[in-house]
């Protein structure tokens, strides 16, 4: 034993469980901490919190480590969910997982873990940390397909103090193999996807319970009315399904959402032609840089505008809390409310919320 205490955020999934196992192997006194972020009355609550906590108990029994639970539901509602609703109401498409990391996991959760005497705090994120010259850098994971730095782009550099990411050099397949070799009950557990508080429910029906729908017209960019929408907040750029206008203009080619006019409450679509979705540049605000000082003038790097996207070559200029990003190649469906996240070869440099897109 190295005598140090490691508090691990356990979700009930295989990634955080293997993170705990690896730290125990390194000689830490490992403590599991389960975080409850969403509470809901009724039989069909969206989150699988009870099942997940049961998996946490089984894993901790197998690893012979203590575990605790902490409730951050109020902080989550105030800091993440309220923002999520306000963004949808404004016609933008937010990413609550990004905010959850800054406002909960590396905020109240981190402080709570420190209060438990944590020398290090760990999660099952696929990414790494390096501390060089007094700065902290957020490194890409070995498993590029699982790299989660995109979701951490808004975490402040100082919030990574004491944080370790044990899965940095492992692939998902290796993590599952380690779990199976060590008899962890969740070795083959399916990865959680989507947003916790929505779960398996219909997204549109969920939003309707919080935001009143305002139906309006669906028009082509040429102004032709081709249908009615149920409320602009239910649609996102590039969306193909659920438009209810199949068959209009014949079956050849698909309809795409290309624009939302909030003041006029009109949804604009294109038939077959995706070119209106492609943009040349964007502006992002609410900037956060991690171990990186943007140089004066324009600089080159790569960027992602959504999680499941290969890095794209860009040219960036920063002015205060705003950056202008020019794309080397036109990008499809860059969406206001999502995050523009910058990278170099090794690390995530930070990012900001997309506030304007130039076509």
N, C-alpha and C positions, 0 to 999 in steps of 0.2 A: 504493500500500500504506500502511496506517496503522501498520505495524510491530508490531501486536499479534497474539498467537497465539490462535486459537480452536480448541479441541478439541471435536469433534462426535461424539456417540455415534451411530455408524452401525449400523443393524440389518439393512441389506440392502433395506429397504422404501423406497418413494418419498418418504415424509414427511421422514425424516432426511436423505435424499440432497439434497432441495431445500433443506433448512435449511443444509447445507454449501455449496451453490451460492450461496445468497443472502449468506452471510457472506463468501464469496470476492469477490463483487461489491462488498461494502462495504469491501474492502481488507484483510481479515484474512489472516494466514498460517494457512490452515486445515489441520488434521490430523484424519484420520478414526480413530476408535477403536471397534473391534468388540468386543462383550462376550459371552463364552460363559458362560451361567449353568447349563447342564444338560448332563451327560455321561451317556451310556447305552451299555452294551455291546449288541452284536447288530445284525442287519441292519435291524430295524424300529424304530430309535430314534425317539422321539417328535418331537424338535426337528429342524428343517430347517437346522441350523447350517452344514453344509458348503455347501448351496445359497445360504444367506444370505450367507456370507462370500465366495462367488464373485461375488455381486451387488455386495458392497462393493468388491471389487477392480475390477470393471468400472466402477463409478461413479467411483472415485478415479482411475482411468486417464483417464476422460473429463474429469474436473475438473482433472486434473494436480495432485493433492495426495497427500501420503504417507499411509499407513494402517498401523495396528498392531492387534494382537489381544490381549485380556487375559482370563484365565480366573478367574471368580469362582464356579465351581461349588461349591466347599466352603462359601463364605460364603452362597451361595444356599440350599444344603441346610440349613445350620445356622440361618439367620435367617428363612427364608421357608417352605421345604418342611416342616420339622419342625413349625412352627406350623400349617400347612395340615392336616397329619395329625392333630395333637392336637385341632384344632377339629372336624374331621369325626368323630373318635372320640367327642367330647362331644355330638354331635348337632347342632352348629351348621353354618352354611354360610359359610365364610370367603371372602375375596376376595384371593388371593395377589398380584394385580397392584398393589394398594394398598401392601402391605408391600414389594414389590420396589422400588417407587420410593423409599421411605424408607430401606430397609436396604441396597440395592445401588446403584441408579442415582445417587442423590443422597448416597450414603455412600461406600463403597470406590471406586466408579467416579469420583466427583467428586474424591476425594483423589488417585487415580492420575493424573487429568487435570492436577491442580495440580502434581503431581510432574513432569509433562512440560513444565511452563512455561506452562500455560494462563493467559491473561489473562481469557478468557471461556470458559464451558463451555455447550454447546448440545445440545438434543435436538429431535426432530421432534414434540414434543407440541403439540396444539392448545390453546394458552392463552397468557396474557401475564403480564408482570411490570411492576409500577410501584414506584418507590422514592420515598416521600414522607415528609418529616418524620422521617427516621431509621428508618422502618418499611418493610418489603417487603410488597406485596400481590400476591396471585395472581389475575390478571384472567381473566374468561371470554374465550373465543375469539370471533372474528367469526362463525365457522361454528358456530352453536348445535348443529347435529346432530352435530358431531364434537368439541365441547368436551370436554377430558379433565381438567378440574380435579377432578372426582370422584375420579379415581385418585391425585391428588396431595394429598388432604386431610390425610394424615398426615405429609407432609414438613415438617420443622421450618423455621421462618422463616429461621434462620441458614444452613440448607442451600441456600437459594436465592442465597446470596452468589456473585457472578460468573456466575450462570446467566442465559442469554438464551433466548428462545423465538421464533425467526425466523418461525414460521408464524402468529403471533397474529392477523394481519389478513388472512389468506388463507382461502378456502374450499378444500375438498378438490378440487373441479373445477379451481380455479385452480392448485393445486399440481401436479396431473397435467398440466395444459397447459404449465406451466413446464418440467416434466421432459421432455415430448415435444419442445418447442421446442428444448431443449438437448441432445437426442439421448441422454438417459439410458436405459439398457437396461431399467430397471425401471419406466418411466413407467406401464405398464398392469398392473403386478404386483398381484395380488389382496392385499387387506389381510389380515394375520394376525388370526385370531379365536381366542377360547378361551385355554386355558392352555398355555404352551409345553411343559411336561413331559408333558402328556397328548396333545397333538396331535390326530391324526385317530382315535385309538383310542377304543374304547368306555370311557366314564368308569367304569362299574361294574366292568368287568374290570380296569381300572388300579388302582382302590382296593383290590380284592381281593388284589392282590399285596403290599400294605402293611398292610392292616388286615383281620383275620379277620371274616368275615360272621357275624352272629347273627340268624338268621331268627326271626320272631315273628308275632303275629296282627295282622290289619288289622280294625279295628272302626269302627262308626259312633259318633257322639257319644252315641247312645242305648245303646251297649254291645253291639249285635249284631255277631257275627263274620261278616265277608263275604269273608275270604281270608287269605293269608299273605304277609308281606313277606320280602325277602331280607336285610334289615339296615337299620336306621333311617338310617344314614349315607348311603344311596343316594337318599334322598328329600328334597325341599325343599317348603316351604309353597307352596300354589297349584299344585303339579305335577298334571298331568292324564294324561300318557302313562306307559306302563310300569308301571301298577299291577296289571295282570293280573286285574282284576275286572270287565271290560266284560261286559255282559249280566246281571249281578246286579241285581235290581230292575228288569229290563226295559231297553230301549235308550234310553228317553227321559231326557235329561239326562246330564251327565257326572259322573264321580267326581273329587273334588279332595282333595288332602292338606290337612288343616286343623290337625293337631297331632301332635307326637311326644312320647310319654311314655317317656323314656329309662330310668328305674328299672324300669318294668314291661315295657319293650321292646314297646310297642304303638304301631302307626301308626293314627291316627284320620283318617277320611275323611268327606266329605259328598257326597250324591248330588243334583246339580242346584242345590242351595242354596249360593251362595257367601258368604252373610252371615257365617258363622263366620270367614271370612278377614279381615274388615274390623275394624280396630282404631282406637282413639281417641287413643292416646298411646304413647310409648315412652321408655325410659331408655337413655342411651348413656354409655359410660365410655372411659377412655384418651383423653382429650380433647387435641386439638391445634388451636390457633388461629393464624392466619396474618395478621399485620398488623392484629389486631383484639383489643380488650379487651372481653370481655362485661360489660355493665353490671350493677349490682346489681339484684336483682328480675327480674321477667319482661320480656322484650323480644320484638318481632315481627321476623320475617325470613321467608325461604323455605328449603325443604330438599328434598333428594333422599334416597330410601332405597334406590335402586338406580340404576345408571348410565343406563339408557335410560328415564328418567322425567322428565316436565316438573316444574319446581320447584313445590312445594306450600306454601301459606301455613301458618305455624306460630307458636306462642308458646313461647318457650324460657326456662327458668330454670337457671342454672348454680350448682352447689354443689361447690366443690373440683374433683375430677377426674371429676365426673359431671354430666350435664345431663338434665333432664326436658323432653320435647318434647310439646306438645299440638297435635293436628292441627285445623285449621279445618274440614276435611272428613275423614271416616273414610277410612283408607288400606287398600288391599288387599295382603295378603301381606307385611307388614313382618316381616323375618326376623332372628332373633338370629344374630350373627356377621358380618352385613353392616354397612355404614357408614351412619350418618346424617350427611349433609354439609350445612352451612349456607351460605346465600348472601345477598348483598344485590344491588342492581341491577347492580353492576359486577363484583363479585369473589366468589371462594370464601372464606368466613370461617374454614373449618376443619371439623373433624368428630370423630366418635368411633365406637366399636364398639357396635352395638345389643346390649344385654344383657338387656333385659326389654321385653315388649310388653303393653300394657293394652288389653283388649277391651271 
